[in-house]
Structures are given as C-alpha cells and as structure tokens.
Amino acid sequence: MPTVAASVDLVVHLGIDASGRRGVNEVVAVPGRVEDDVIETEALFVRRGGALERVGGVPPRREAYERAGIDVLALLAGDR
C-alpha cells in the first residue's frame, strides 16, 4: 500500500444523482502516509447542498506542479 499511496496525488470521487447525472462529490489529496494499512487522505473539496466547496488541504508534492508551471495555491484560491 505505501507504493500506491506514494503514486497518487489526488482522488476525484464521482457519483450519480437521482436524475442519473454524474458529478464530482469530493476531491481528496493523498499525502502518501499509510498507518495500519489505511492510506491517509485530506479533503480539498466536498459537495455540500448541491455545490462543490473548497474545505482546505493542499495536494502533496507541490514542487512537481510548480516544475510544470502550475501554481497550485493560486488555483485553489481561485486566483488563476
């Protein structure tokens, strides 16, 4: 499991609503830590009352995004 946890940065959880439409329910970061065979996650966005809301957290390994020219903190703050 540590190998899987170290290989994944984000998980996007999709769901299907009552009308059959697919949508994002949650986006979580995977910091790479494993304890008692449980992979730790940190919520970035969750669906509340029909809207996807930013709840905190930051993706791990931000330096990889920065090398690709992506400012993760600005994107998460909505300052594209």
Backbone as JSON, one array per atom type, in Angstrom:
{
  "sequence": "MPTVAASVDLVVHLGIDASGRRGVNEVVAVPGRVEDDVIETEALFVRRGGALERVGGVPPRREAYERAGIDVLALLAGDR",
  "N": [[0.79, -1.21, 0.0], [1.98, 1.31, 0.66], [3.36, 1.98, -1.69], [1.32, 2.48, -3.54], [0.06, 4.66, -2.27], [2.1, 6.52, -2.42], [2.15, 7.0, -5.11], [-0.07, 8.33, -5.99], [-1.56, 11.49, -6.24], [-3.98, 12.95, -6.15], [-7.45, 12.16, -5.63], [-10.44, 11.86, -7.3], [-13.71, 11.71, -6.51], [-16.5, 10.46, -7.95], [-20.06, 10.6, -8.41], [-23.48, 9.54, -8.96], [-26.39, 11.34, -9.4], [-29.89, 11.6, -8.39], [-31.24, 12.05, -10.78], [-29.71, 10.77, -12.59], [-27.44, 12.01, -13.46], [-23.94, 12.39, -13.64], [-21.48, 13.51, -11.35], [-18.95, 15.41, -9.59], [-18.27, 14.45, -6.35], [-16.4, 14.71, -4.35], [-13.04, 15.77, -3.78], [-9.94, 14.6, -2.93], [-6.71, 14.88, -1.38], [-3.78, 12.87, -1.44], [-1.5, 12.37, 0.75], [0.49, 10.42, 0.99], [1.05, 9.0, 3.25], [0.77, 6.08, 5.23], [-0.94, 4.24, 7.63], [-1.35, 1.53, 9.7], [-2.24, 0.01, 7.49], [-4.02, 1.78, 6.32], [-4.63, 4.26, 4.04], [-3.82, 7.59, 4.28], [-5.87, 10.45, 3.75], [-6.72, 13.78, 2.63], [-9.22, 16.1, 2.59], [-9.97, 18.25, -0.11], [-12.0, 19.41, -1.63], [-15.52, 19.21, -1.11], [-18.86, 18.08, -1.69], [-21.58, 19.99, -0.83], [-24.87, 20.56, -0.13], [-25.51, 20.51, -2.88], [-23.48, 21.98, -4.09], [-20.02, 22.14, -4.95], [-17.57, 22.59, -2.62], [-14.68, 24.31, -1.46], [-12.64, 23.04, 1.06], [-10.25, 23.14, 2.33], [-6.91, 21.9, 2.86], [-4.11, 20.79, 0.88], [-2.65, 19.7, -2.14], [-0.19, 17.06, -2.11], [3.37, 17.12, -2.75], [3.82, 19.59, -4.11], [5.88, 20.78, -5.48], [6.28, 19.35, -7.84], [4.12, 20.14, -9.41], [4.74, 22.83, -9.62], [7.12, 22.73, -11.1], [6.02, 22.1, -13.51], [4.89, 24.45, -14.14], [2.56, 25.16, -12.82], [0.71, 26.88, -10.49], [-0.33, 25.8, -7.69], [-1.43, 26.76, -5.25], [-2.47, 29.25, -6.0], [-4.4, 28.42, -7.86], [-6.13, 26.94, -6.19], [-7.02, 28.98, -4.58], [-8.49, 30.38, -6.32], [-7.32, 32.28, -7.87], [-6.52, 32.29, -10.63]],
  "CA": [[0.0, 0.0, 0.0], [2.76, 2.55, 0.62], [3.69, 2.3, -3.07], [0.13, 3.1, -4.13], [-0.13, 5.96, -1.64], [3.14, 7.43, -2.9], [1.99, 7.17, -6.55], [-1.3, 9.07, -6.29], [-1.63, 12.8, -5.59], [-5.38, 13.36, -5.95], [-8.52, 11.23, -5.98], [-11.7, 12.55, -7.58], [-14.8, 10.77, -6.25], [-17.7, 10.81, -8.72], [-21.3, 9.94, -8.03], [-24.61, 9.74, -9.85], [-27.5, 11.88, -8.63], [-31.2, 10.96, -8.59], [-31.66, 12.18, -12.17], [-28.8, 9.99, -13.41], [-26.29, 12.81, -13.88], [-22.69, 12.13, -12.93], [-20.84, 14.73, -10.9], [-17.88, 15.27, -8.6], [-18.74, 14.52, -4.96], [-15.31, 15.0, -3.43], [-11.66, 15.69, -4.26], [-9.06, 14.46, -1.78], [-5.28, 14.76, -1.59], [-3.19, 11.67, -0.86], [-0.15, 12.78, 1.15], [1.44, 9.32, 0.88], [1.25, 8.32, 4.53], [-0.04, 4.87, 5.47], [-0.84, 3.79, 9.02], [-2.18, 0.32, 9.9], [-2.8, -0.33, 6.18], [-5.01, 2.77, 5.91], [-4.0, 5.37, 3.34], [-4.33, 8.88, 4.77], [-6.33, 11.41, 2.74], [-7.08, 15.1, 3.14], [-10.23, 16.67, 1.69], [-9.75, 19.56, -0.72], [-13.33, 19.87, -2.0], [-16.62, 18.29, -0.83], [-20.16, 18.55, -2.15], [-22.5, 20.35, 0.25], [-26.07, 21.21, -0.63], [-25.51, 20.62, -4.32], [-22.33, 22.73, -4.6], [-18.7, 21.66, -4.55], [-16.95, 23.66, -1.82], [-13.29, 24.17, -1.01], [-12.64, 22.86, 2.51], [-8.89, 23.19, 2.86], [-5.98, 20.9, 2.34], [-3.25, 21.13, -0.26], [-2.08, 18.47, -2.7], [1.21, 16.81, -1.77], [4.37, 17.25, -3.82], [3.53, 20.81, -4.89], [7.03, 21.13, -6.33], [6.09, 18.74, -9.16], [3.21, 21.03, -10.14], [5.48, 24.07, -9.88], [8.04, 22.46, -12.22], [5.2, 22.1, -14.73], [4.36, 25.8, -14.33], [1.23, 25.27, -12.22], [0.71, 27.44, -9.14], [-1.43, 25.11, -7.03], [-2.07, 27.61, -4.25], [-3.28, 30.25, -6.72], [-5.58, 27.73, -8.41], [-7.04, 26.6, -5.1], [-7.58, 30.24, -4.07], [-9.31, 30.97, -7.38], [-6.55, 33.38, -8.47], [-5.89, 31.74, -11.82]],
  "C": [[0.83, 1.27, 0.0], [3.12, 2.96, -0.8], [2.52, 2.97, -3.76], [-0.05, 4.5, -3.57], [0.89, 6.97, -2.14], [2.99, 7.74, -4.39], [0.81, 8.05, -6.93], [-1.28, 10.39, -5.53], [-3.05, 13.19, -5.23], [-6.31, 12.22, -6.32], [-9.79, 12.06, -6.16], [-12.8, 11.51, -7.47], [-16.03, 11.27, -6.99], [-18.9, 10.04, -8.2], [-22.37, 10.24, -9.06], [-25.78, 10.21, -9.01], [-28.82, 11.19, -9.01], [-31.68, 11.04, -10.03], [-30.73, 11.45, -13.13], [-27.59, 10.77, -13.9], [-25.08, 12.51, -13.0], [-22.06, 13.46, -12.54], [-19.78, 14.42, -9.86], [-18.49, 15.44, -7.2], [-17.65, 15.01, -4.02], [-13.98, 14.92, -4.17], [-10.78, 15.64, -3.02], [-7.61, 14.37, -2.23], [-4.81, 13.5, -0.89], [-1.74, 11.99, -0.51], [0.91, 11.68, 1.06], [1.7, 8.58, 2.17], [0.27, 7.15, 4.68], [0.18, 4.48, 6.92], [-1.82, 2.66, 9.21], [-2.94, -0.04, 8.64], [-3.93, 0.59, 5.73], [-4.27, 3.93, 5.28], [-4.64, 6.67, 3.81], [-4.74, 9.75, 3.59], [-6.68, 12.72, 3.43], [-8.03, 15.74, 2.14], [-9.81, 18.05, 1.19], [-11.09, 20.21, -1.05], [-14.34, 18.81, -1.61], [-17.92, 18.93, -1.33], [-21.05, 18.78, -0.93], [-23.68, 21.08, -0.36], [-26.07, 21.44, -2.13], [-24.32, 21.36, -4.91], [-21.03, 22.12, -4.1], [-17.97, 22.81, -3.87], [-15.52, 23.31, -1.45], [-13.29, 24.09, 0.51], [-11.25, 22.89, 3.13], [-8.02, 22.13, 2.24], [-5.23, 21.4, 1.13], [-2.7, 19.83, -0.82], [-0.62, 18.29, -2.28], [2.1, 17.07, -2.98], [4.08, 18.43, -4.73], [4.66, 21.17, -5.84], [6.91, 20.51, -7.72], [5.16, 19.59, -10.01], [3.94, 22.32, -10.53], [6.47, 23.89, -11.03], [7.3, 22.46, -13.55], [4.56, 23.46, -14.98], [2.98, 26.02, -13.75], [1.36, 25.78, -10.79], [-0.53, 26.89, -8.41], [-2.16, 26.01, -6.04], [-2.93, 28.68, -4.9], [-4.53, 29.62, -7.31], [-6.6, 27.43, -7.33], [-7.71, 27.85, -4.52], [-8.48, 30.91, -5.1], [-8.64, 32.13, -8.07], [-5.83, 32.93, -9.73], [-5.17, 32.79, -12.51]]
}
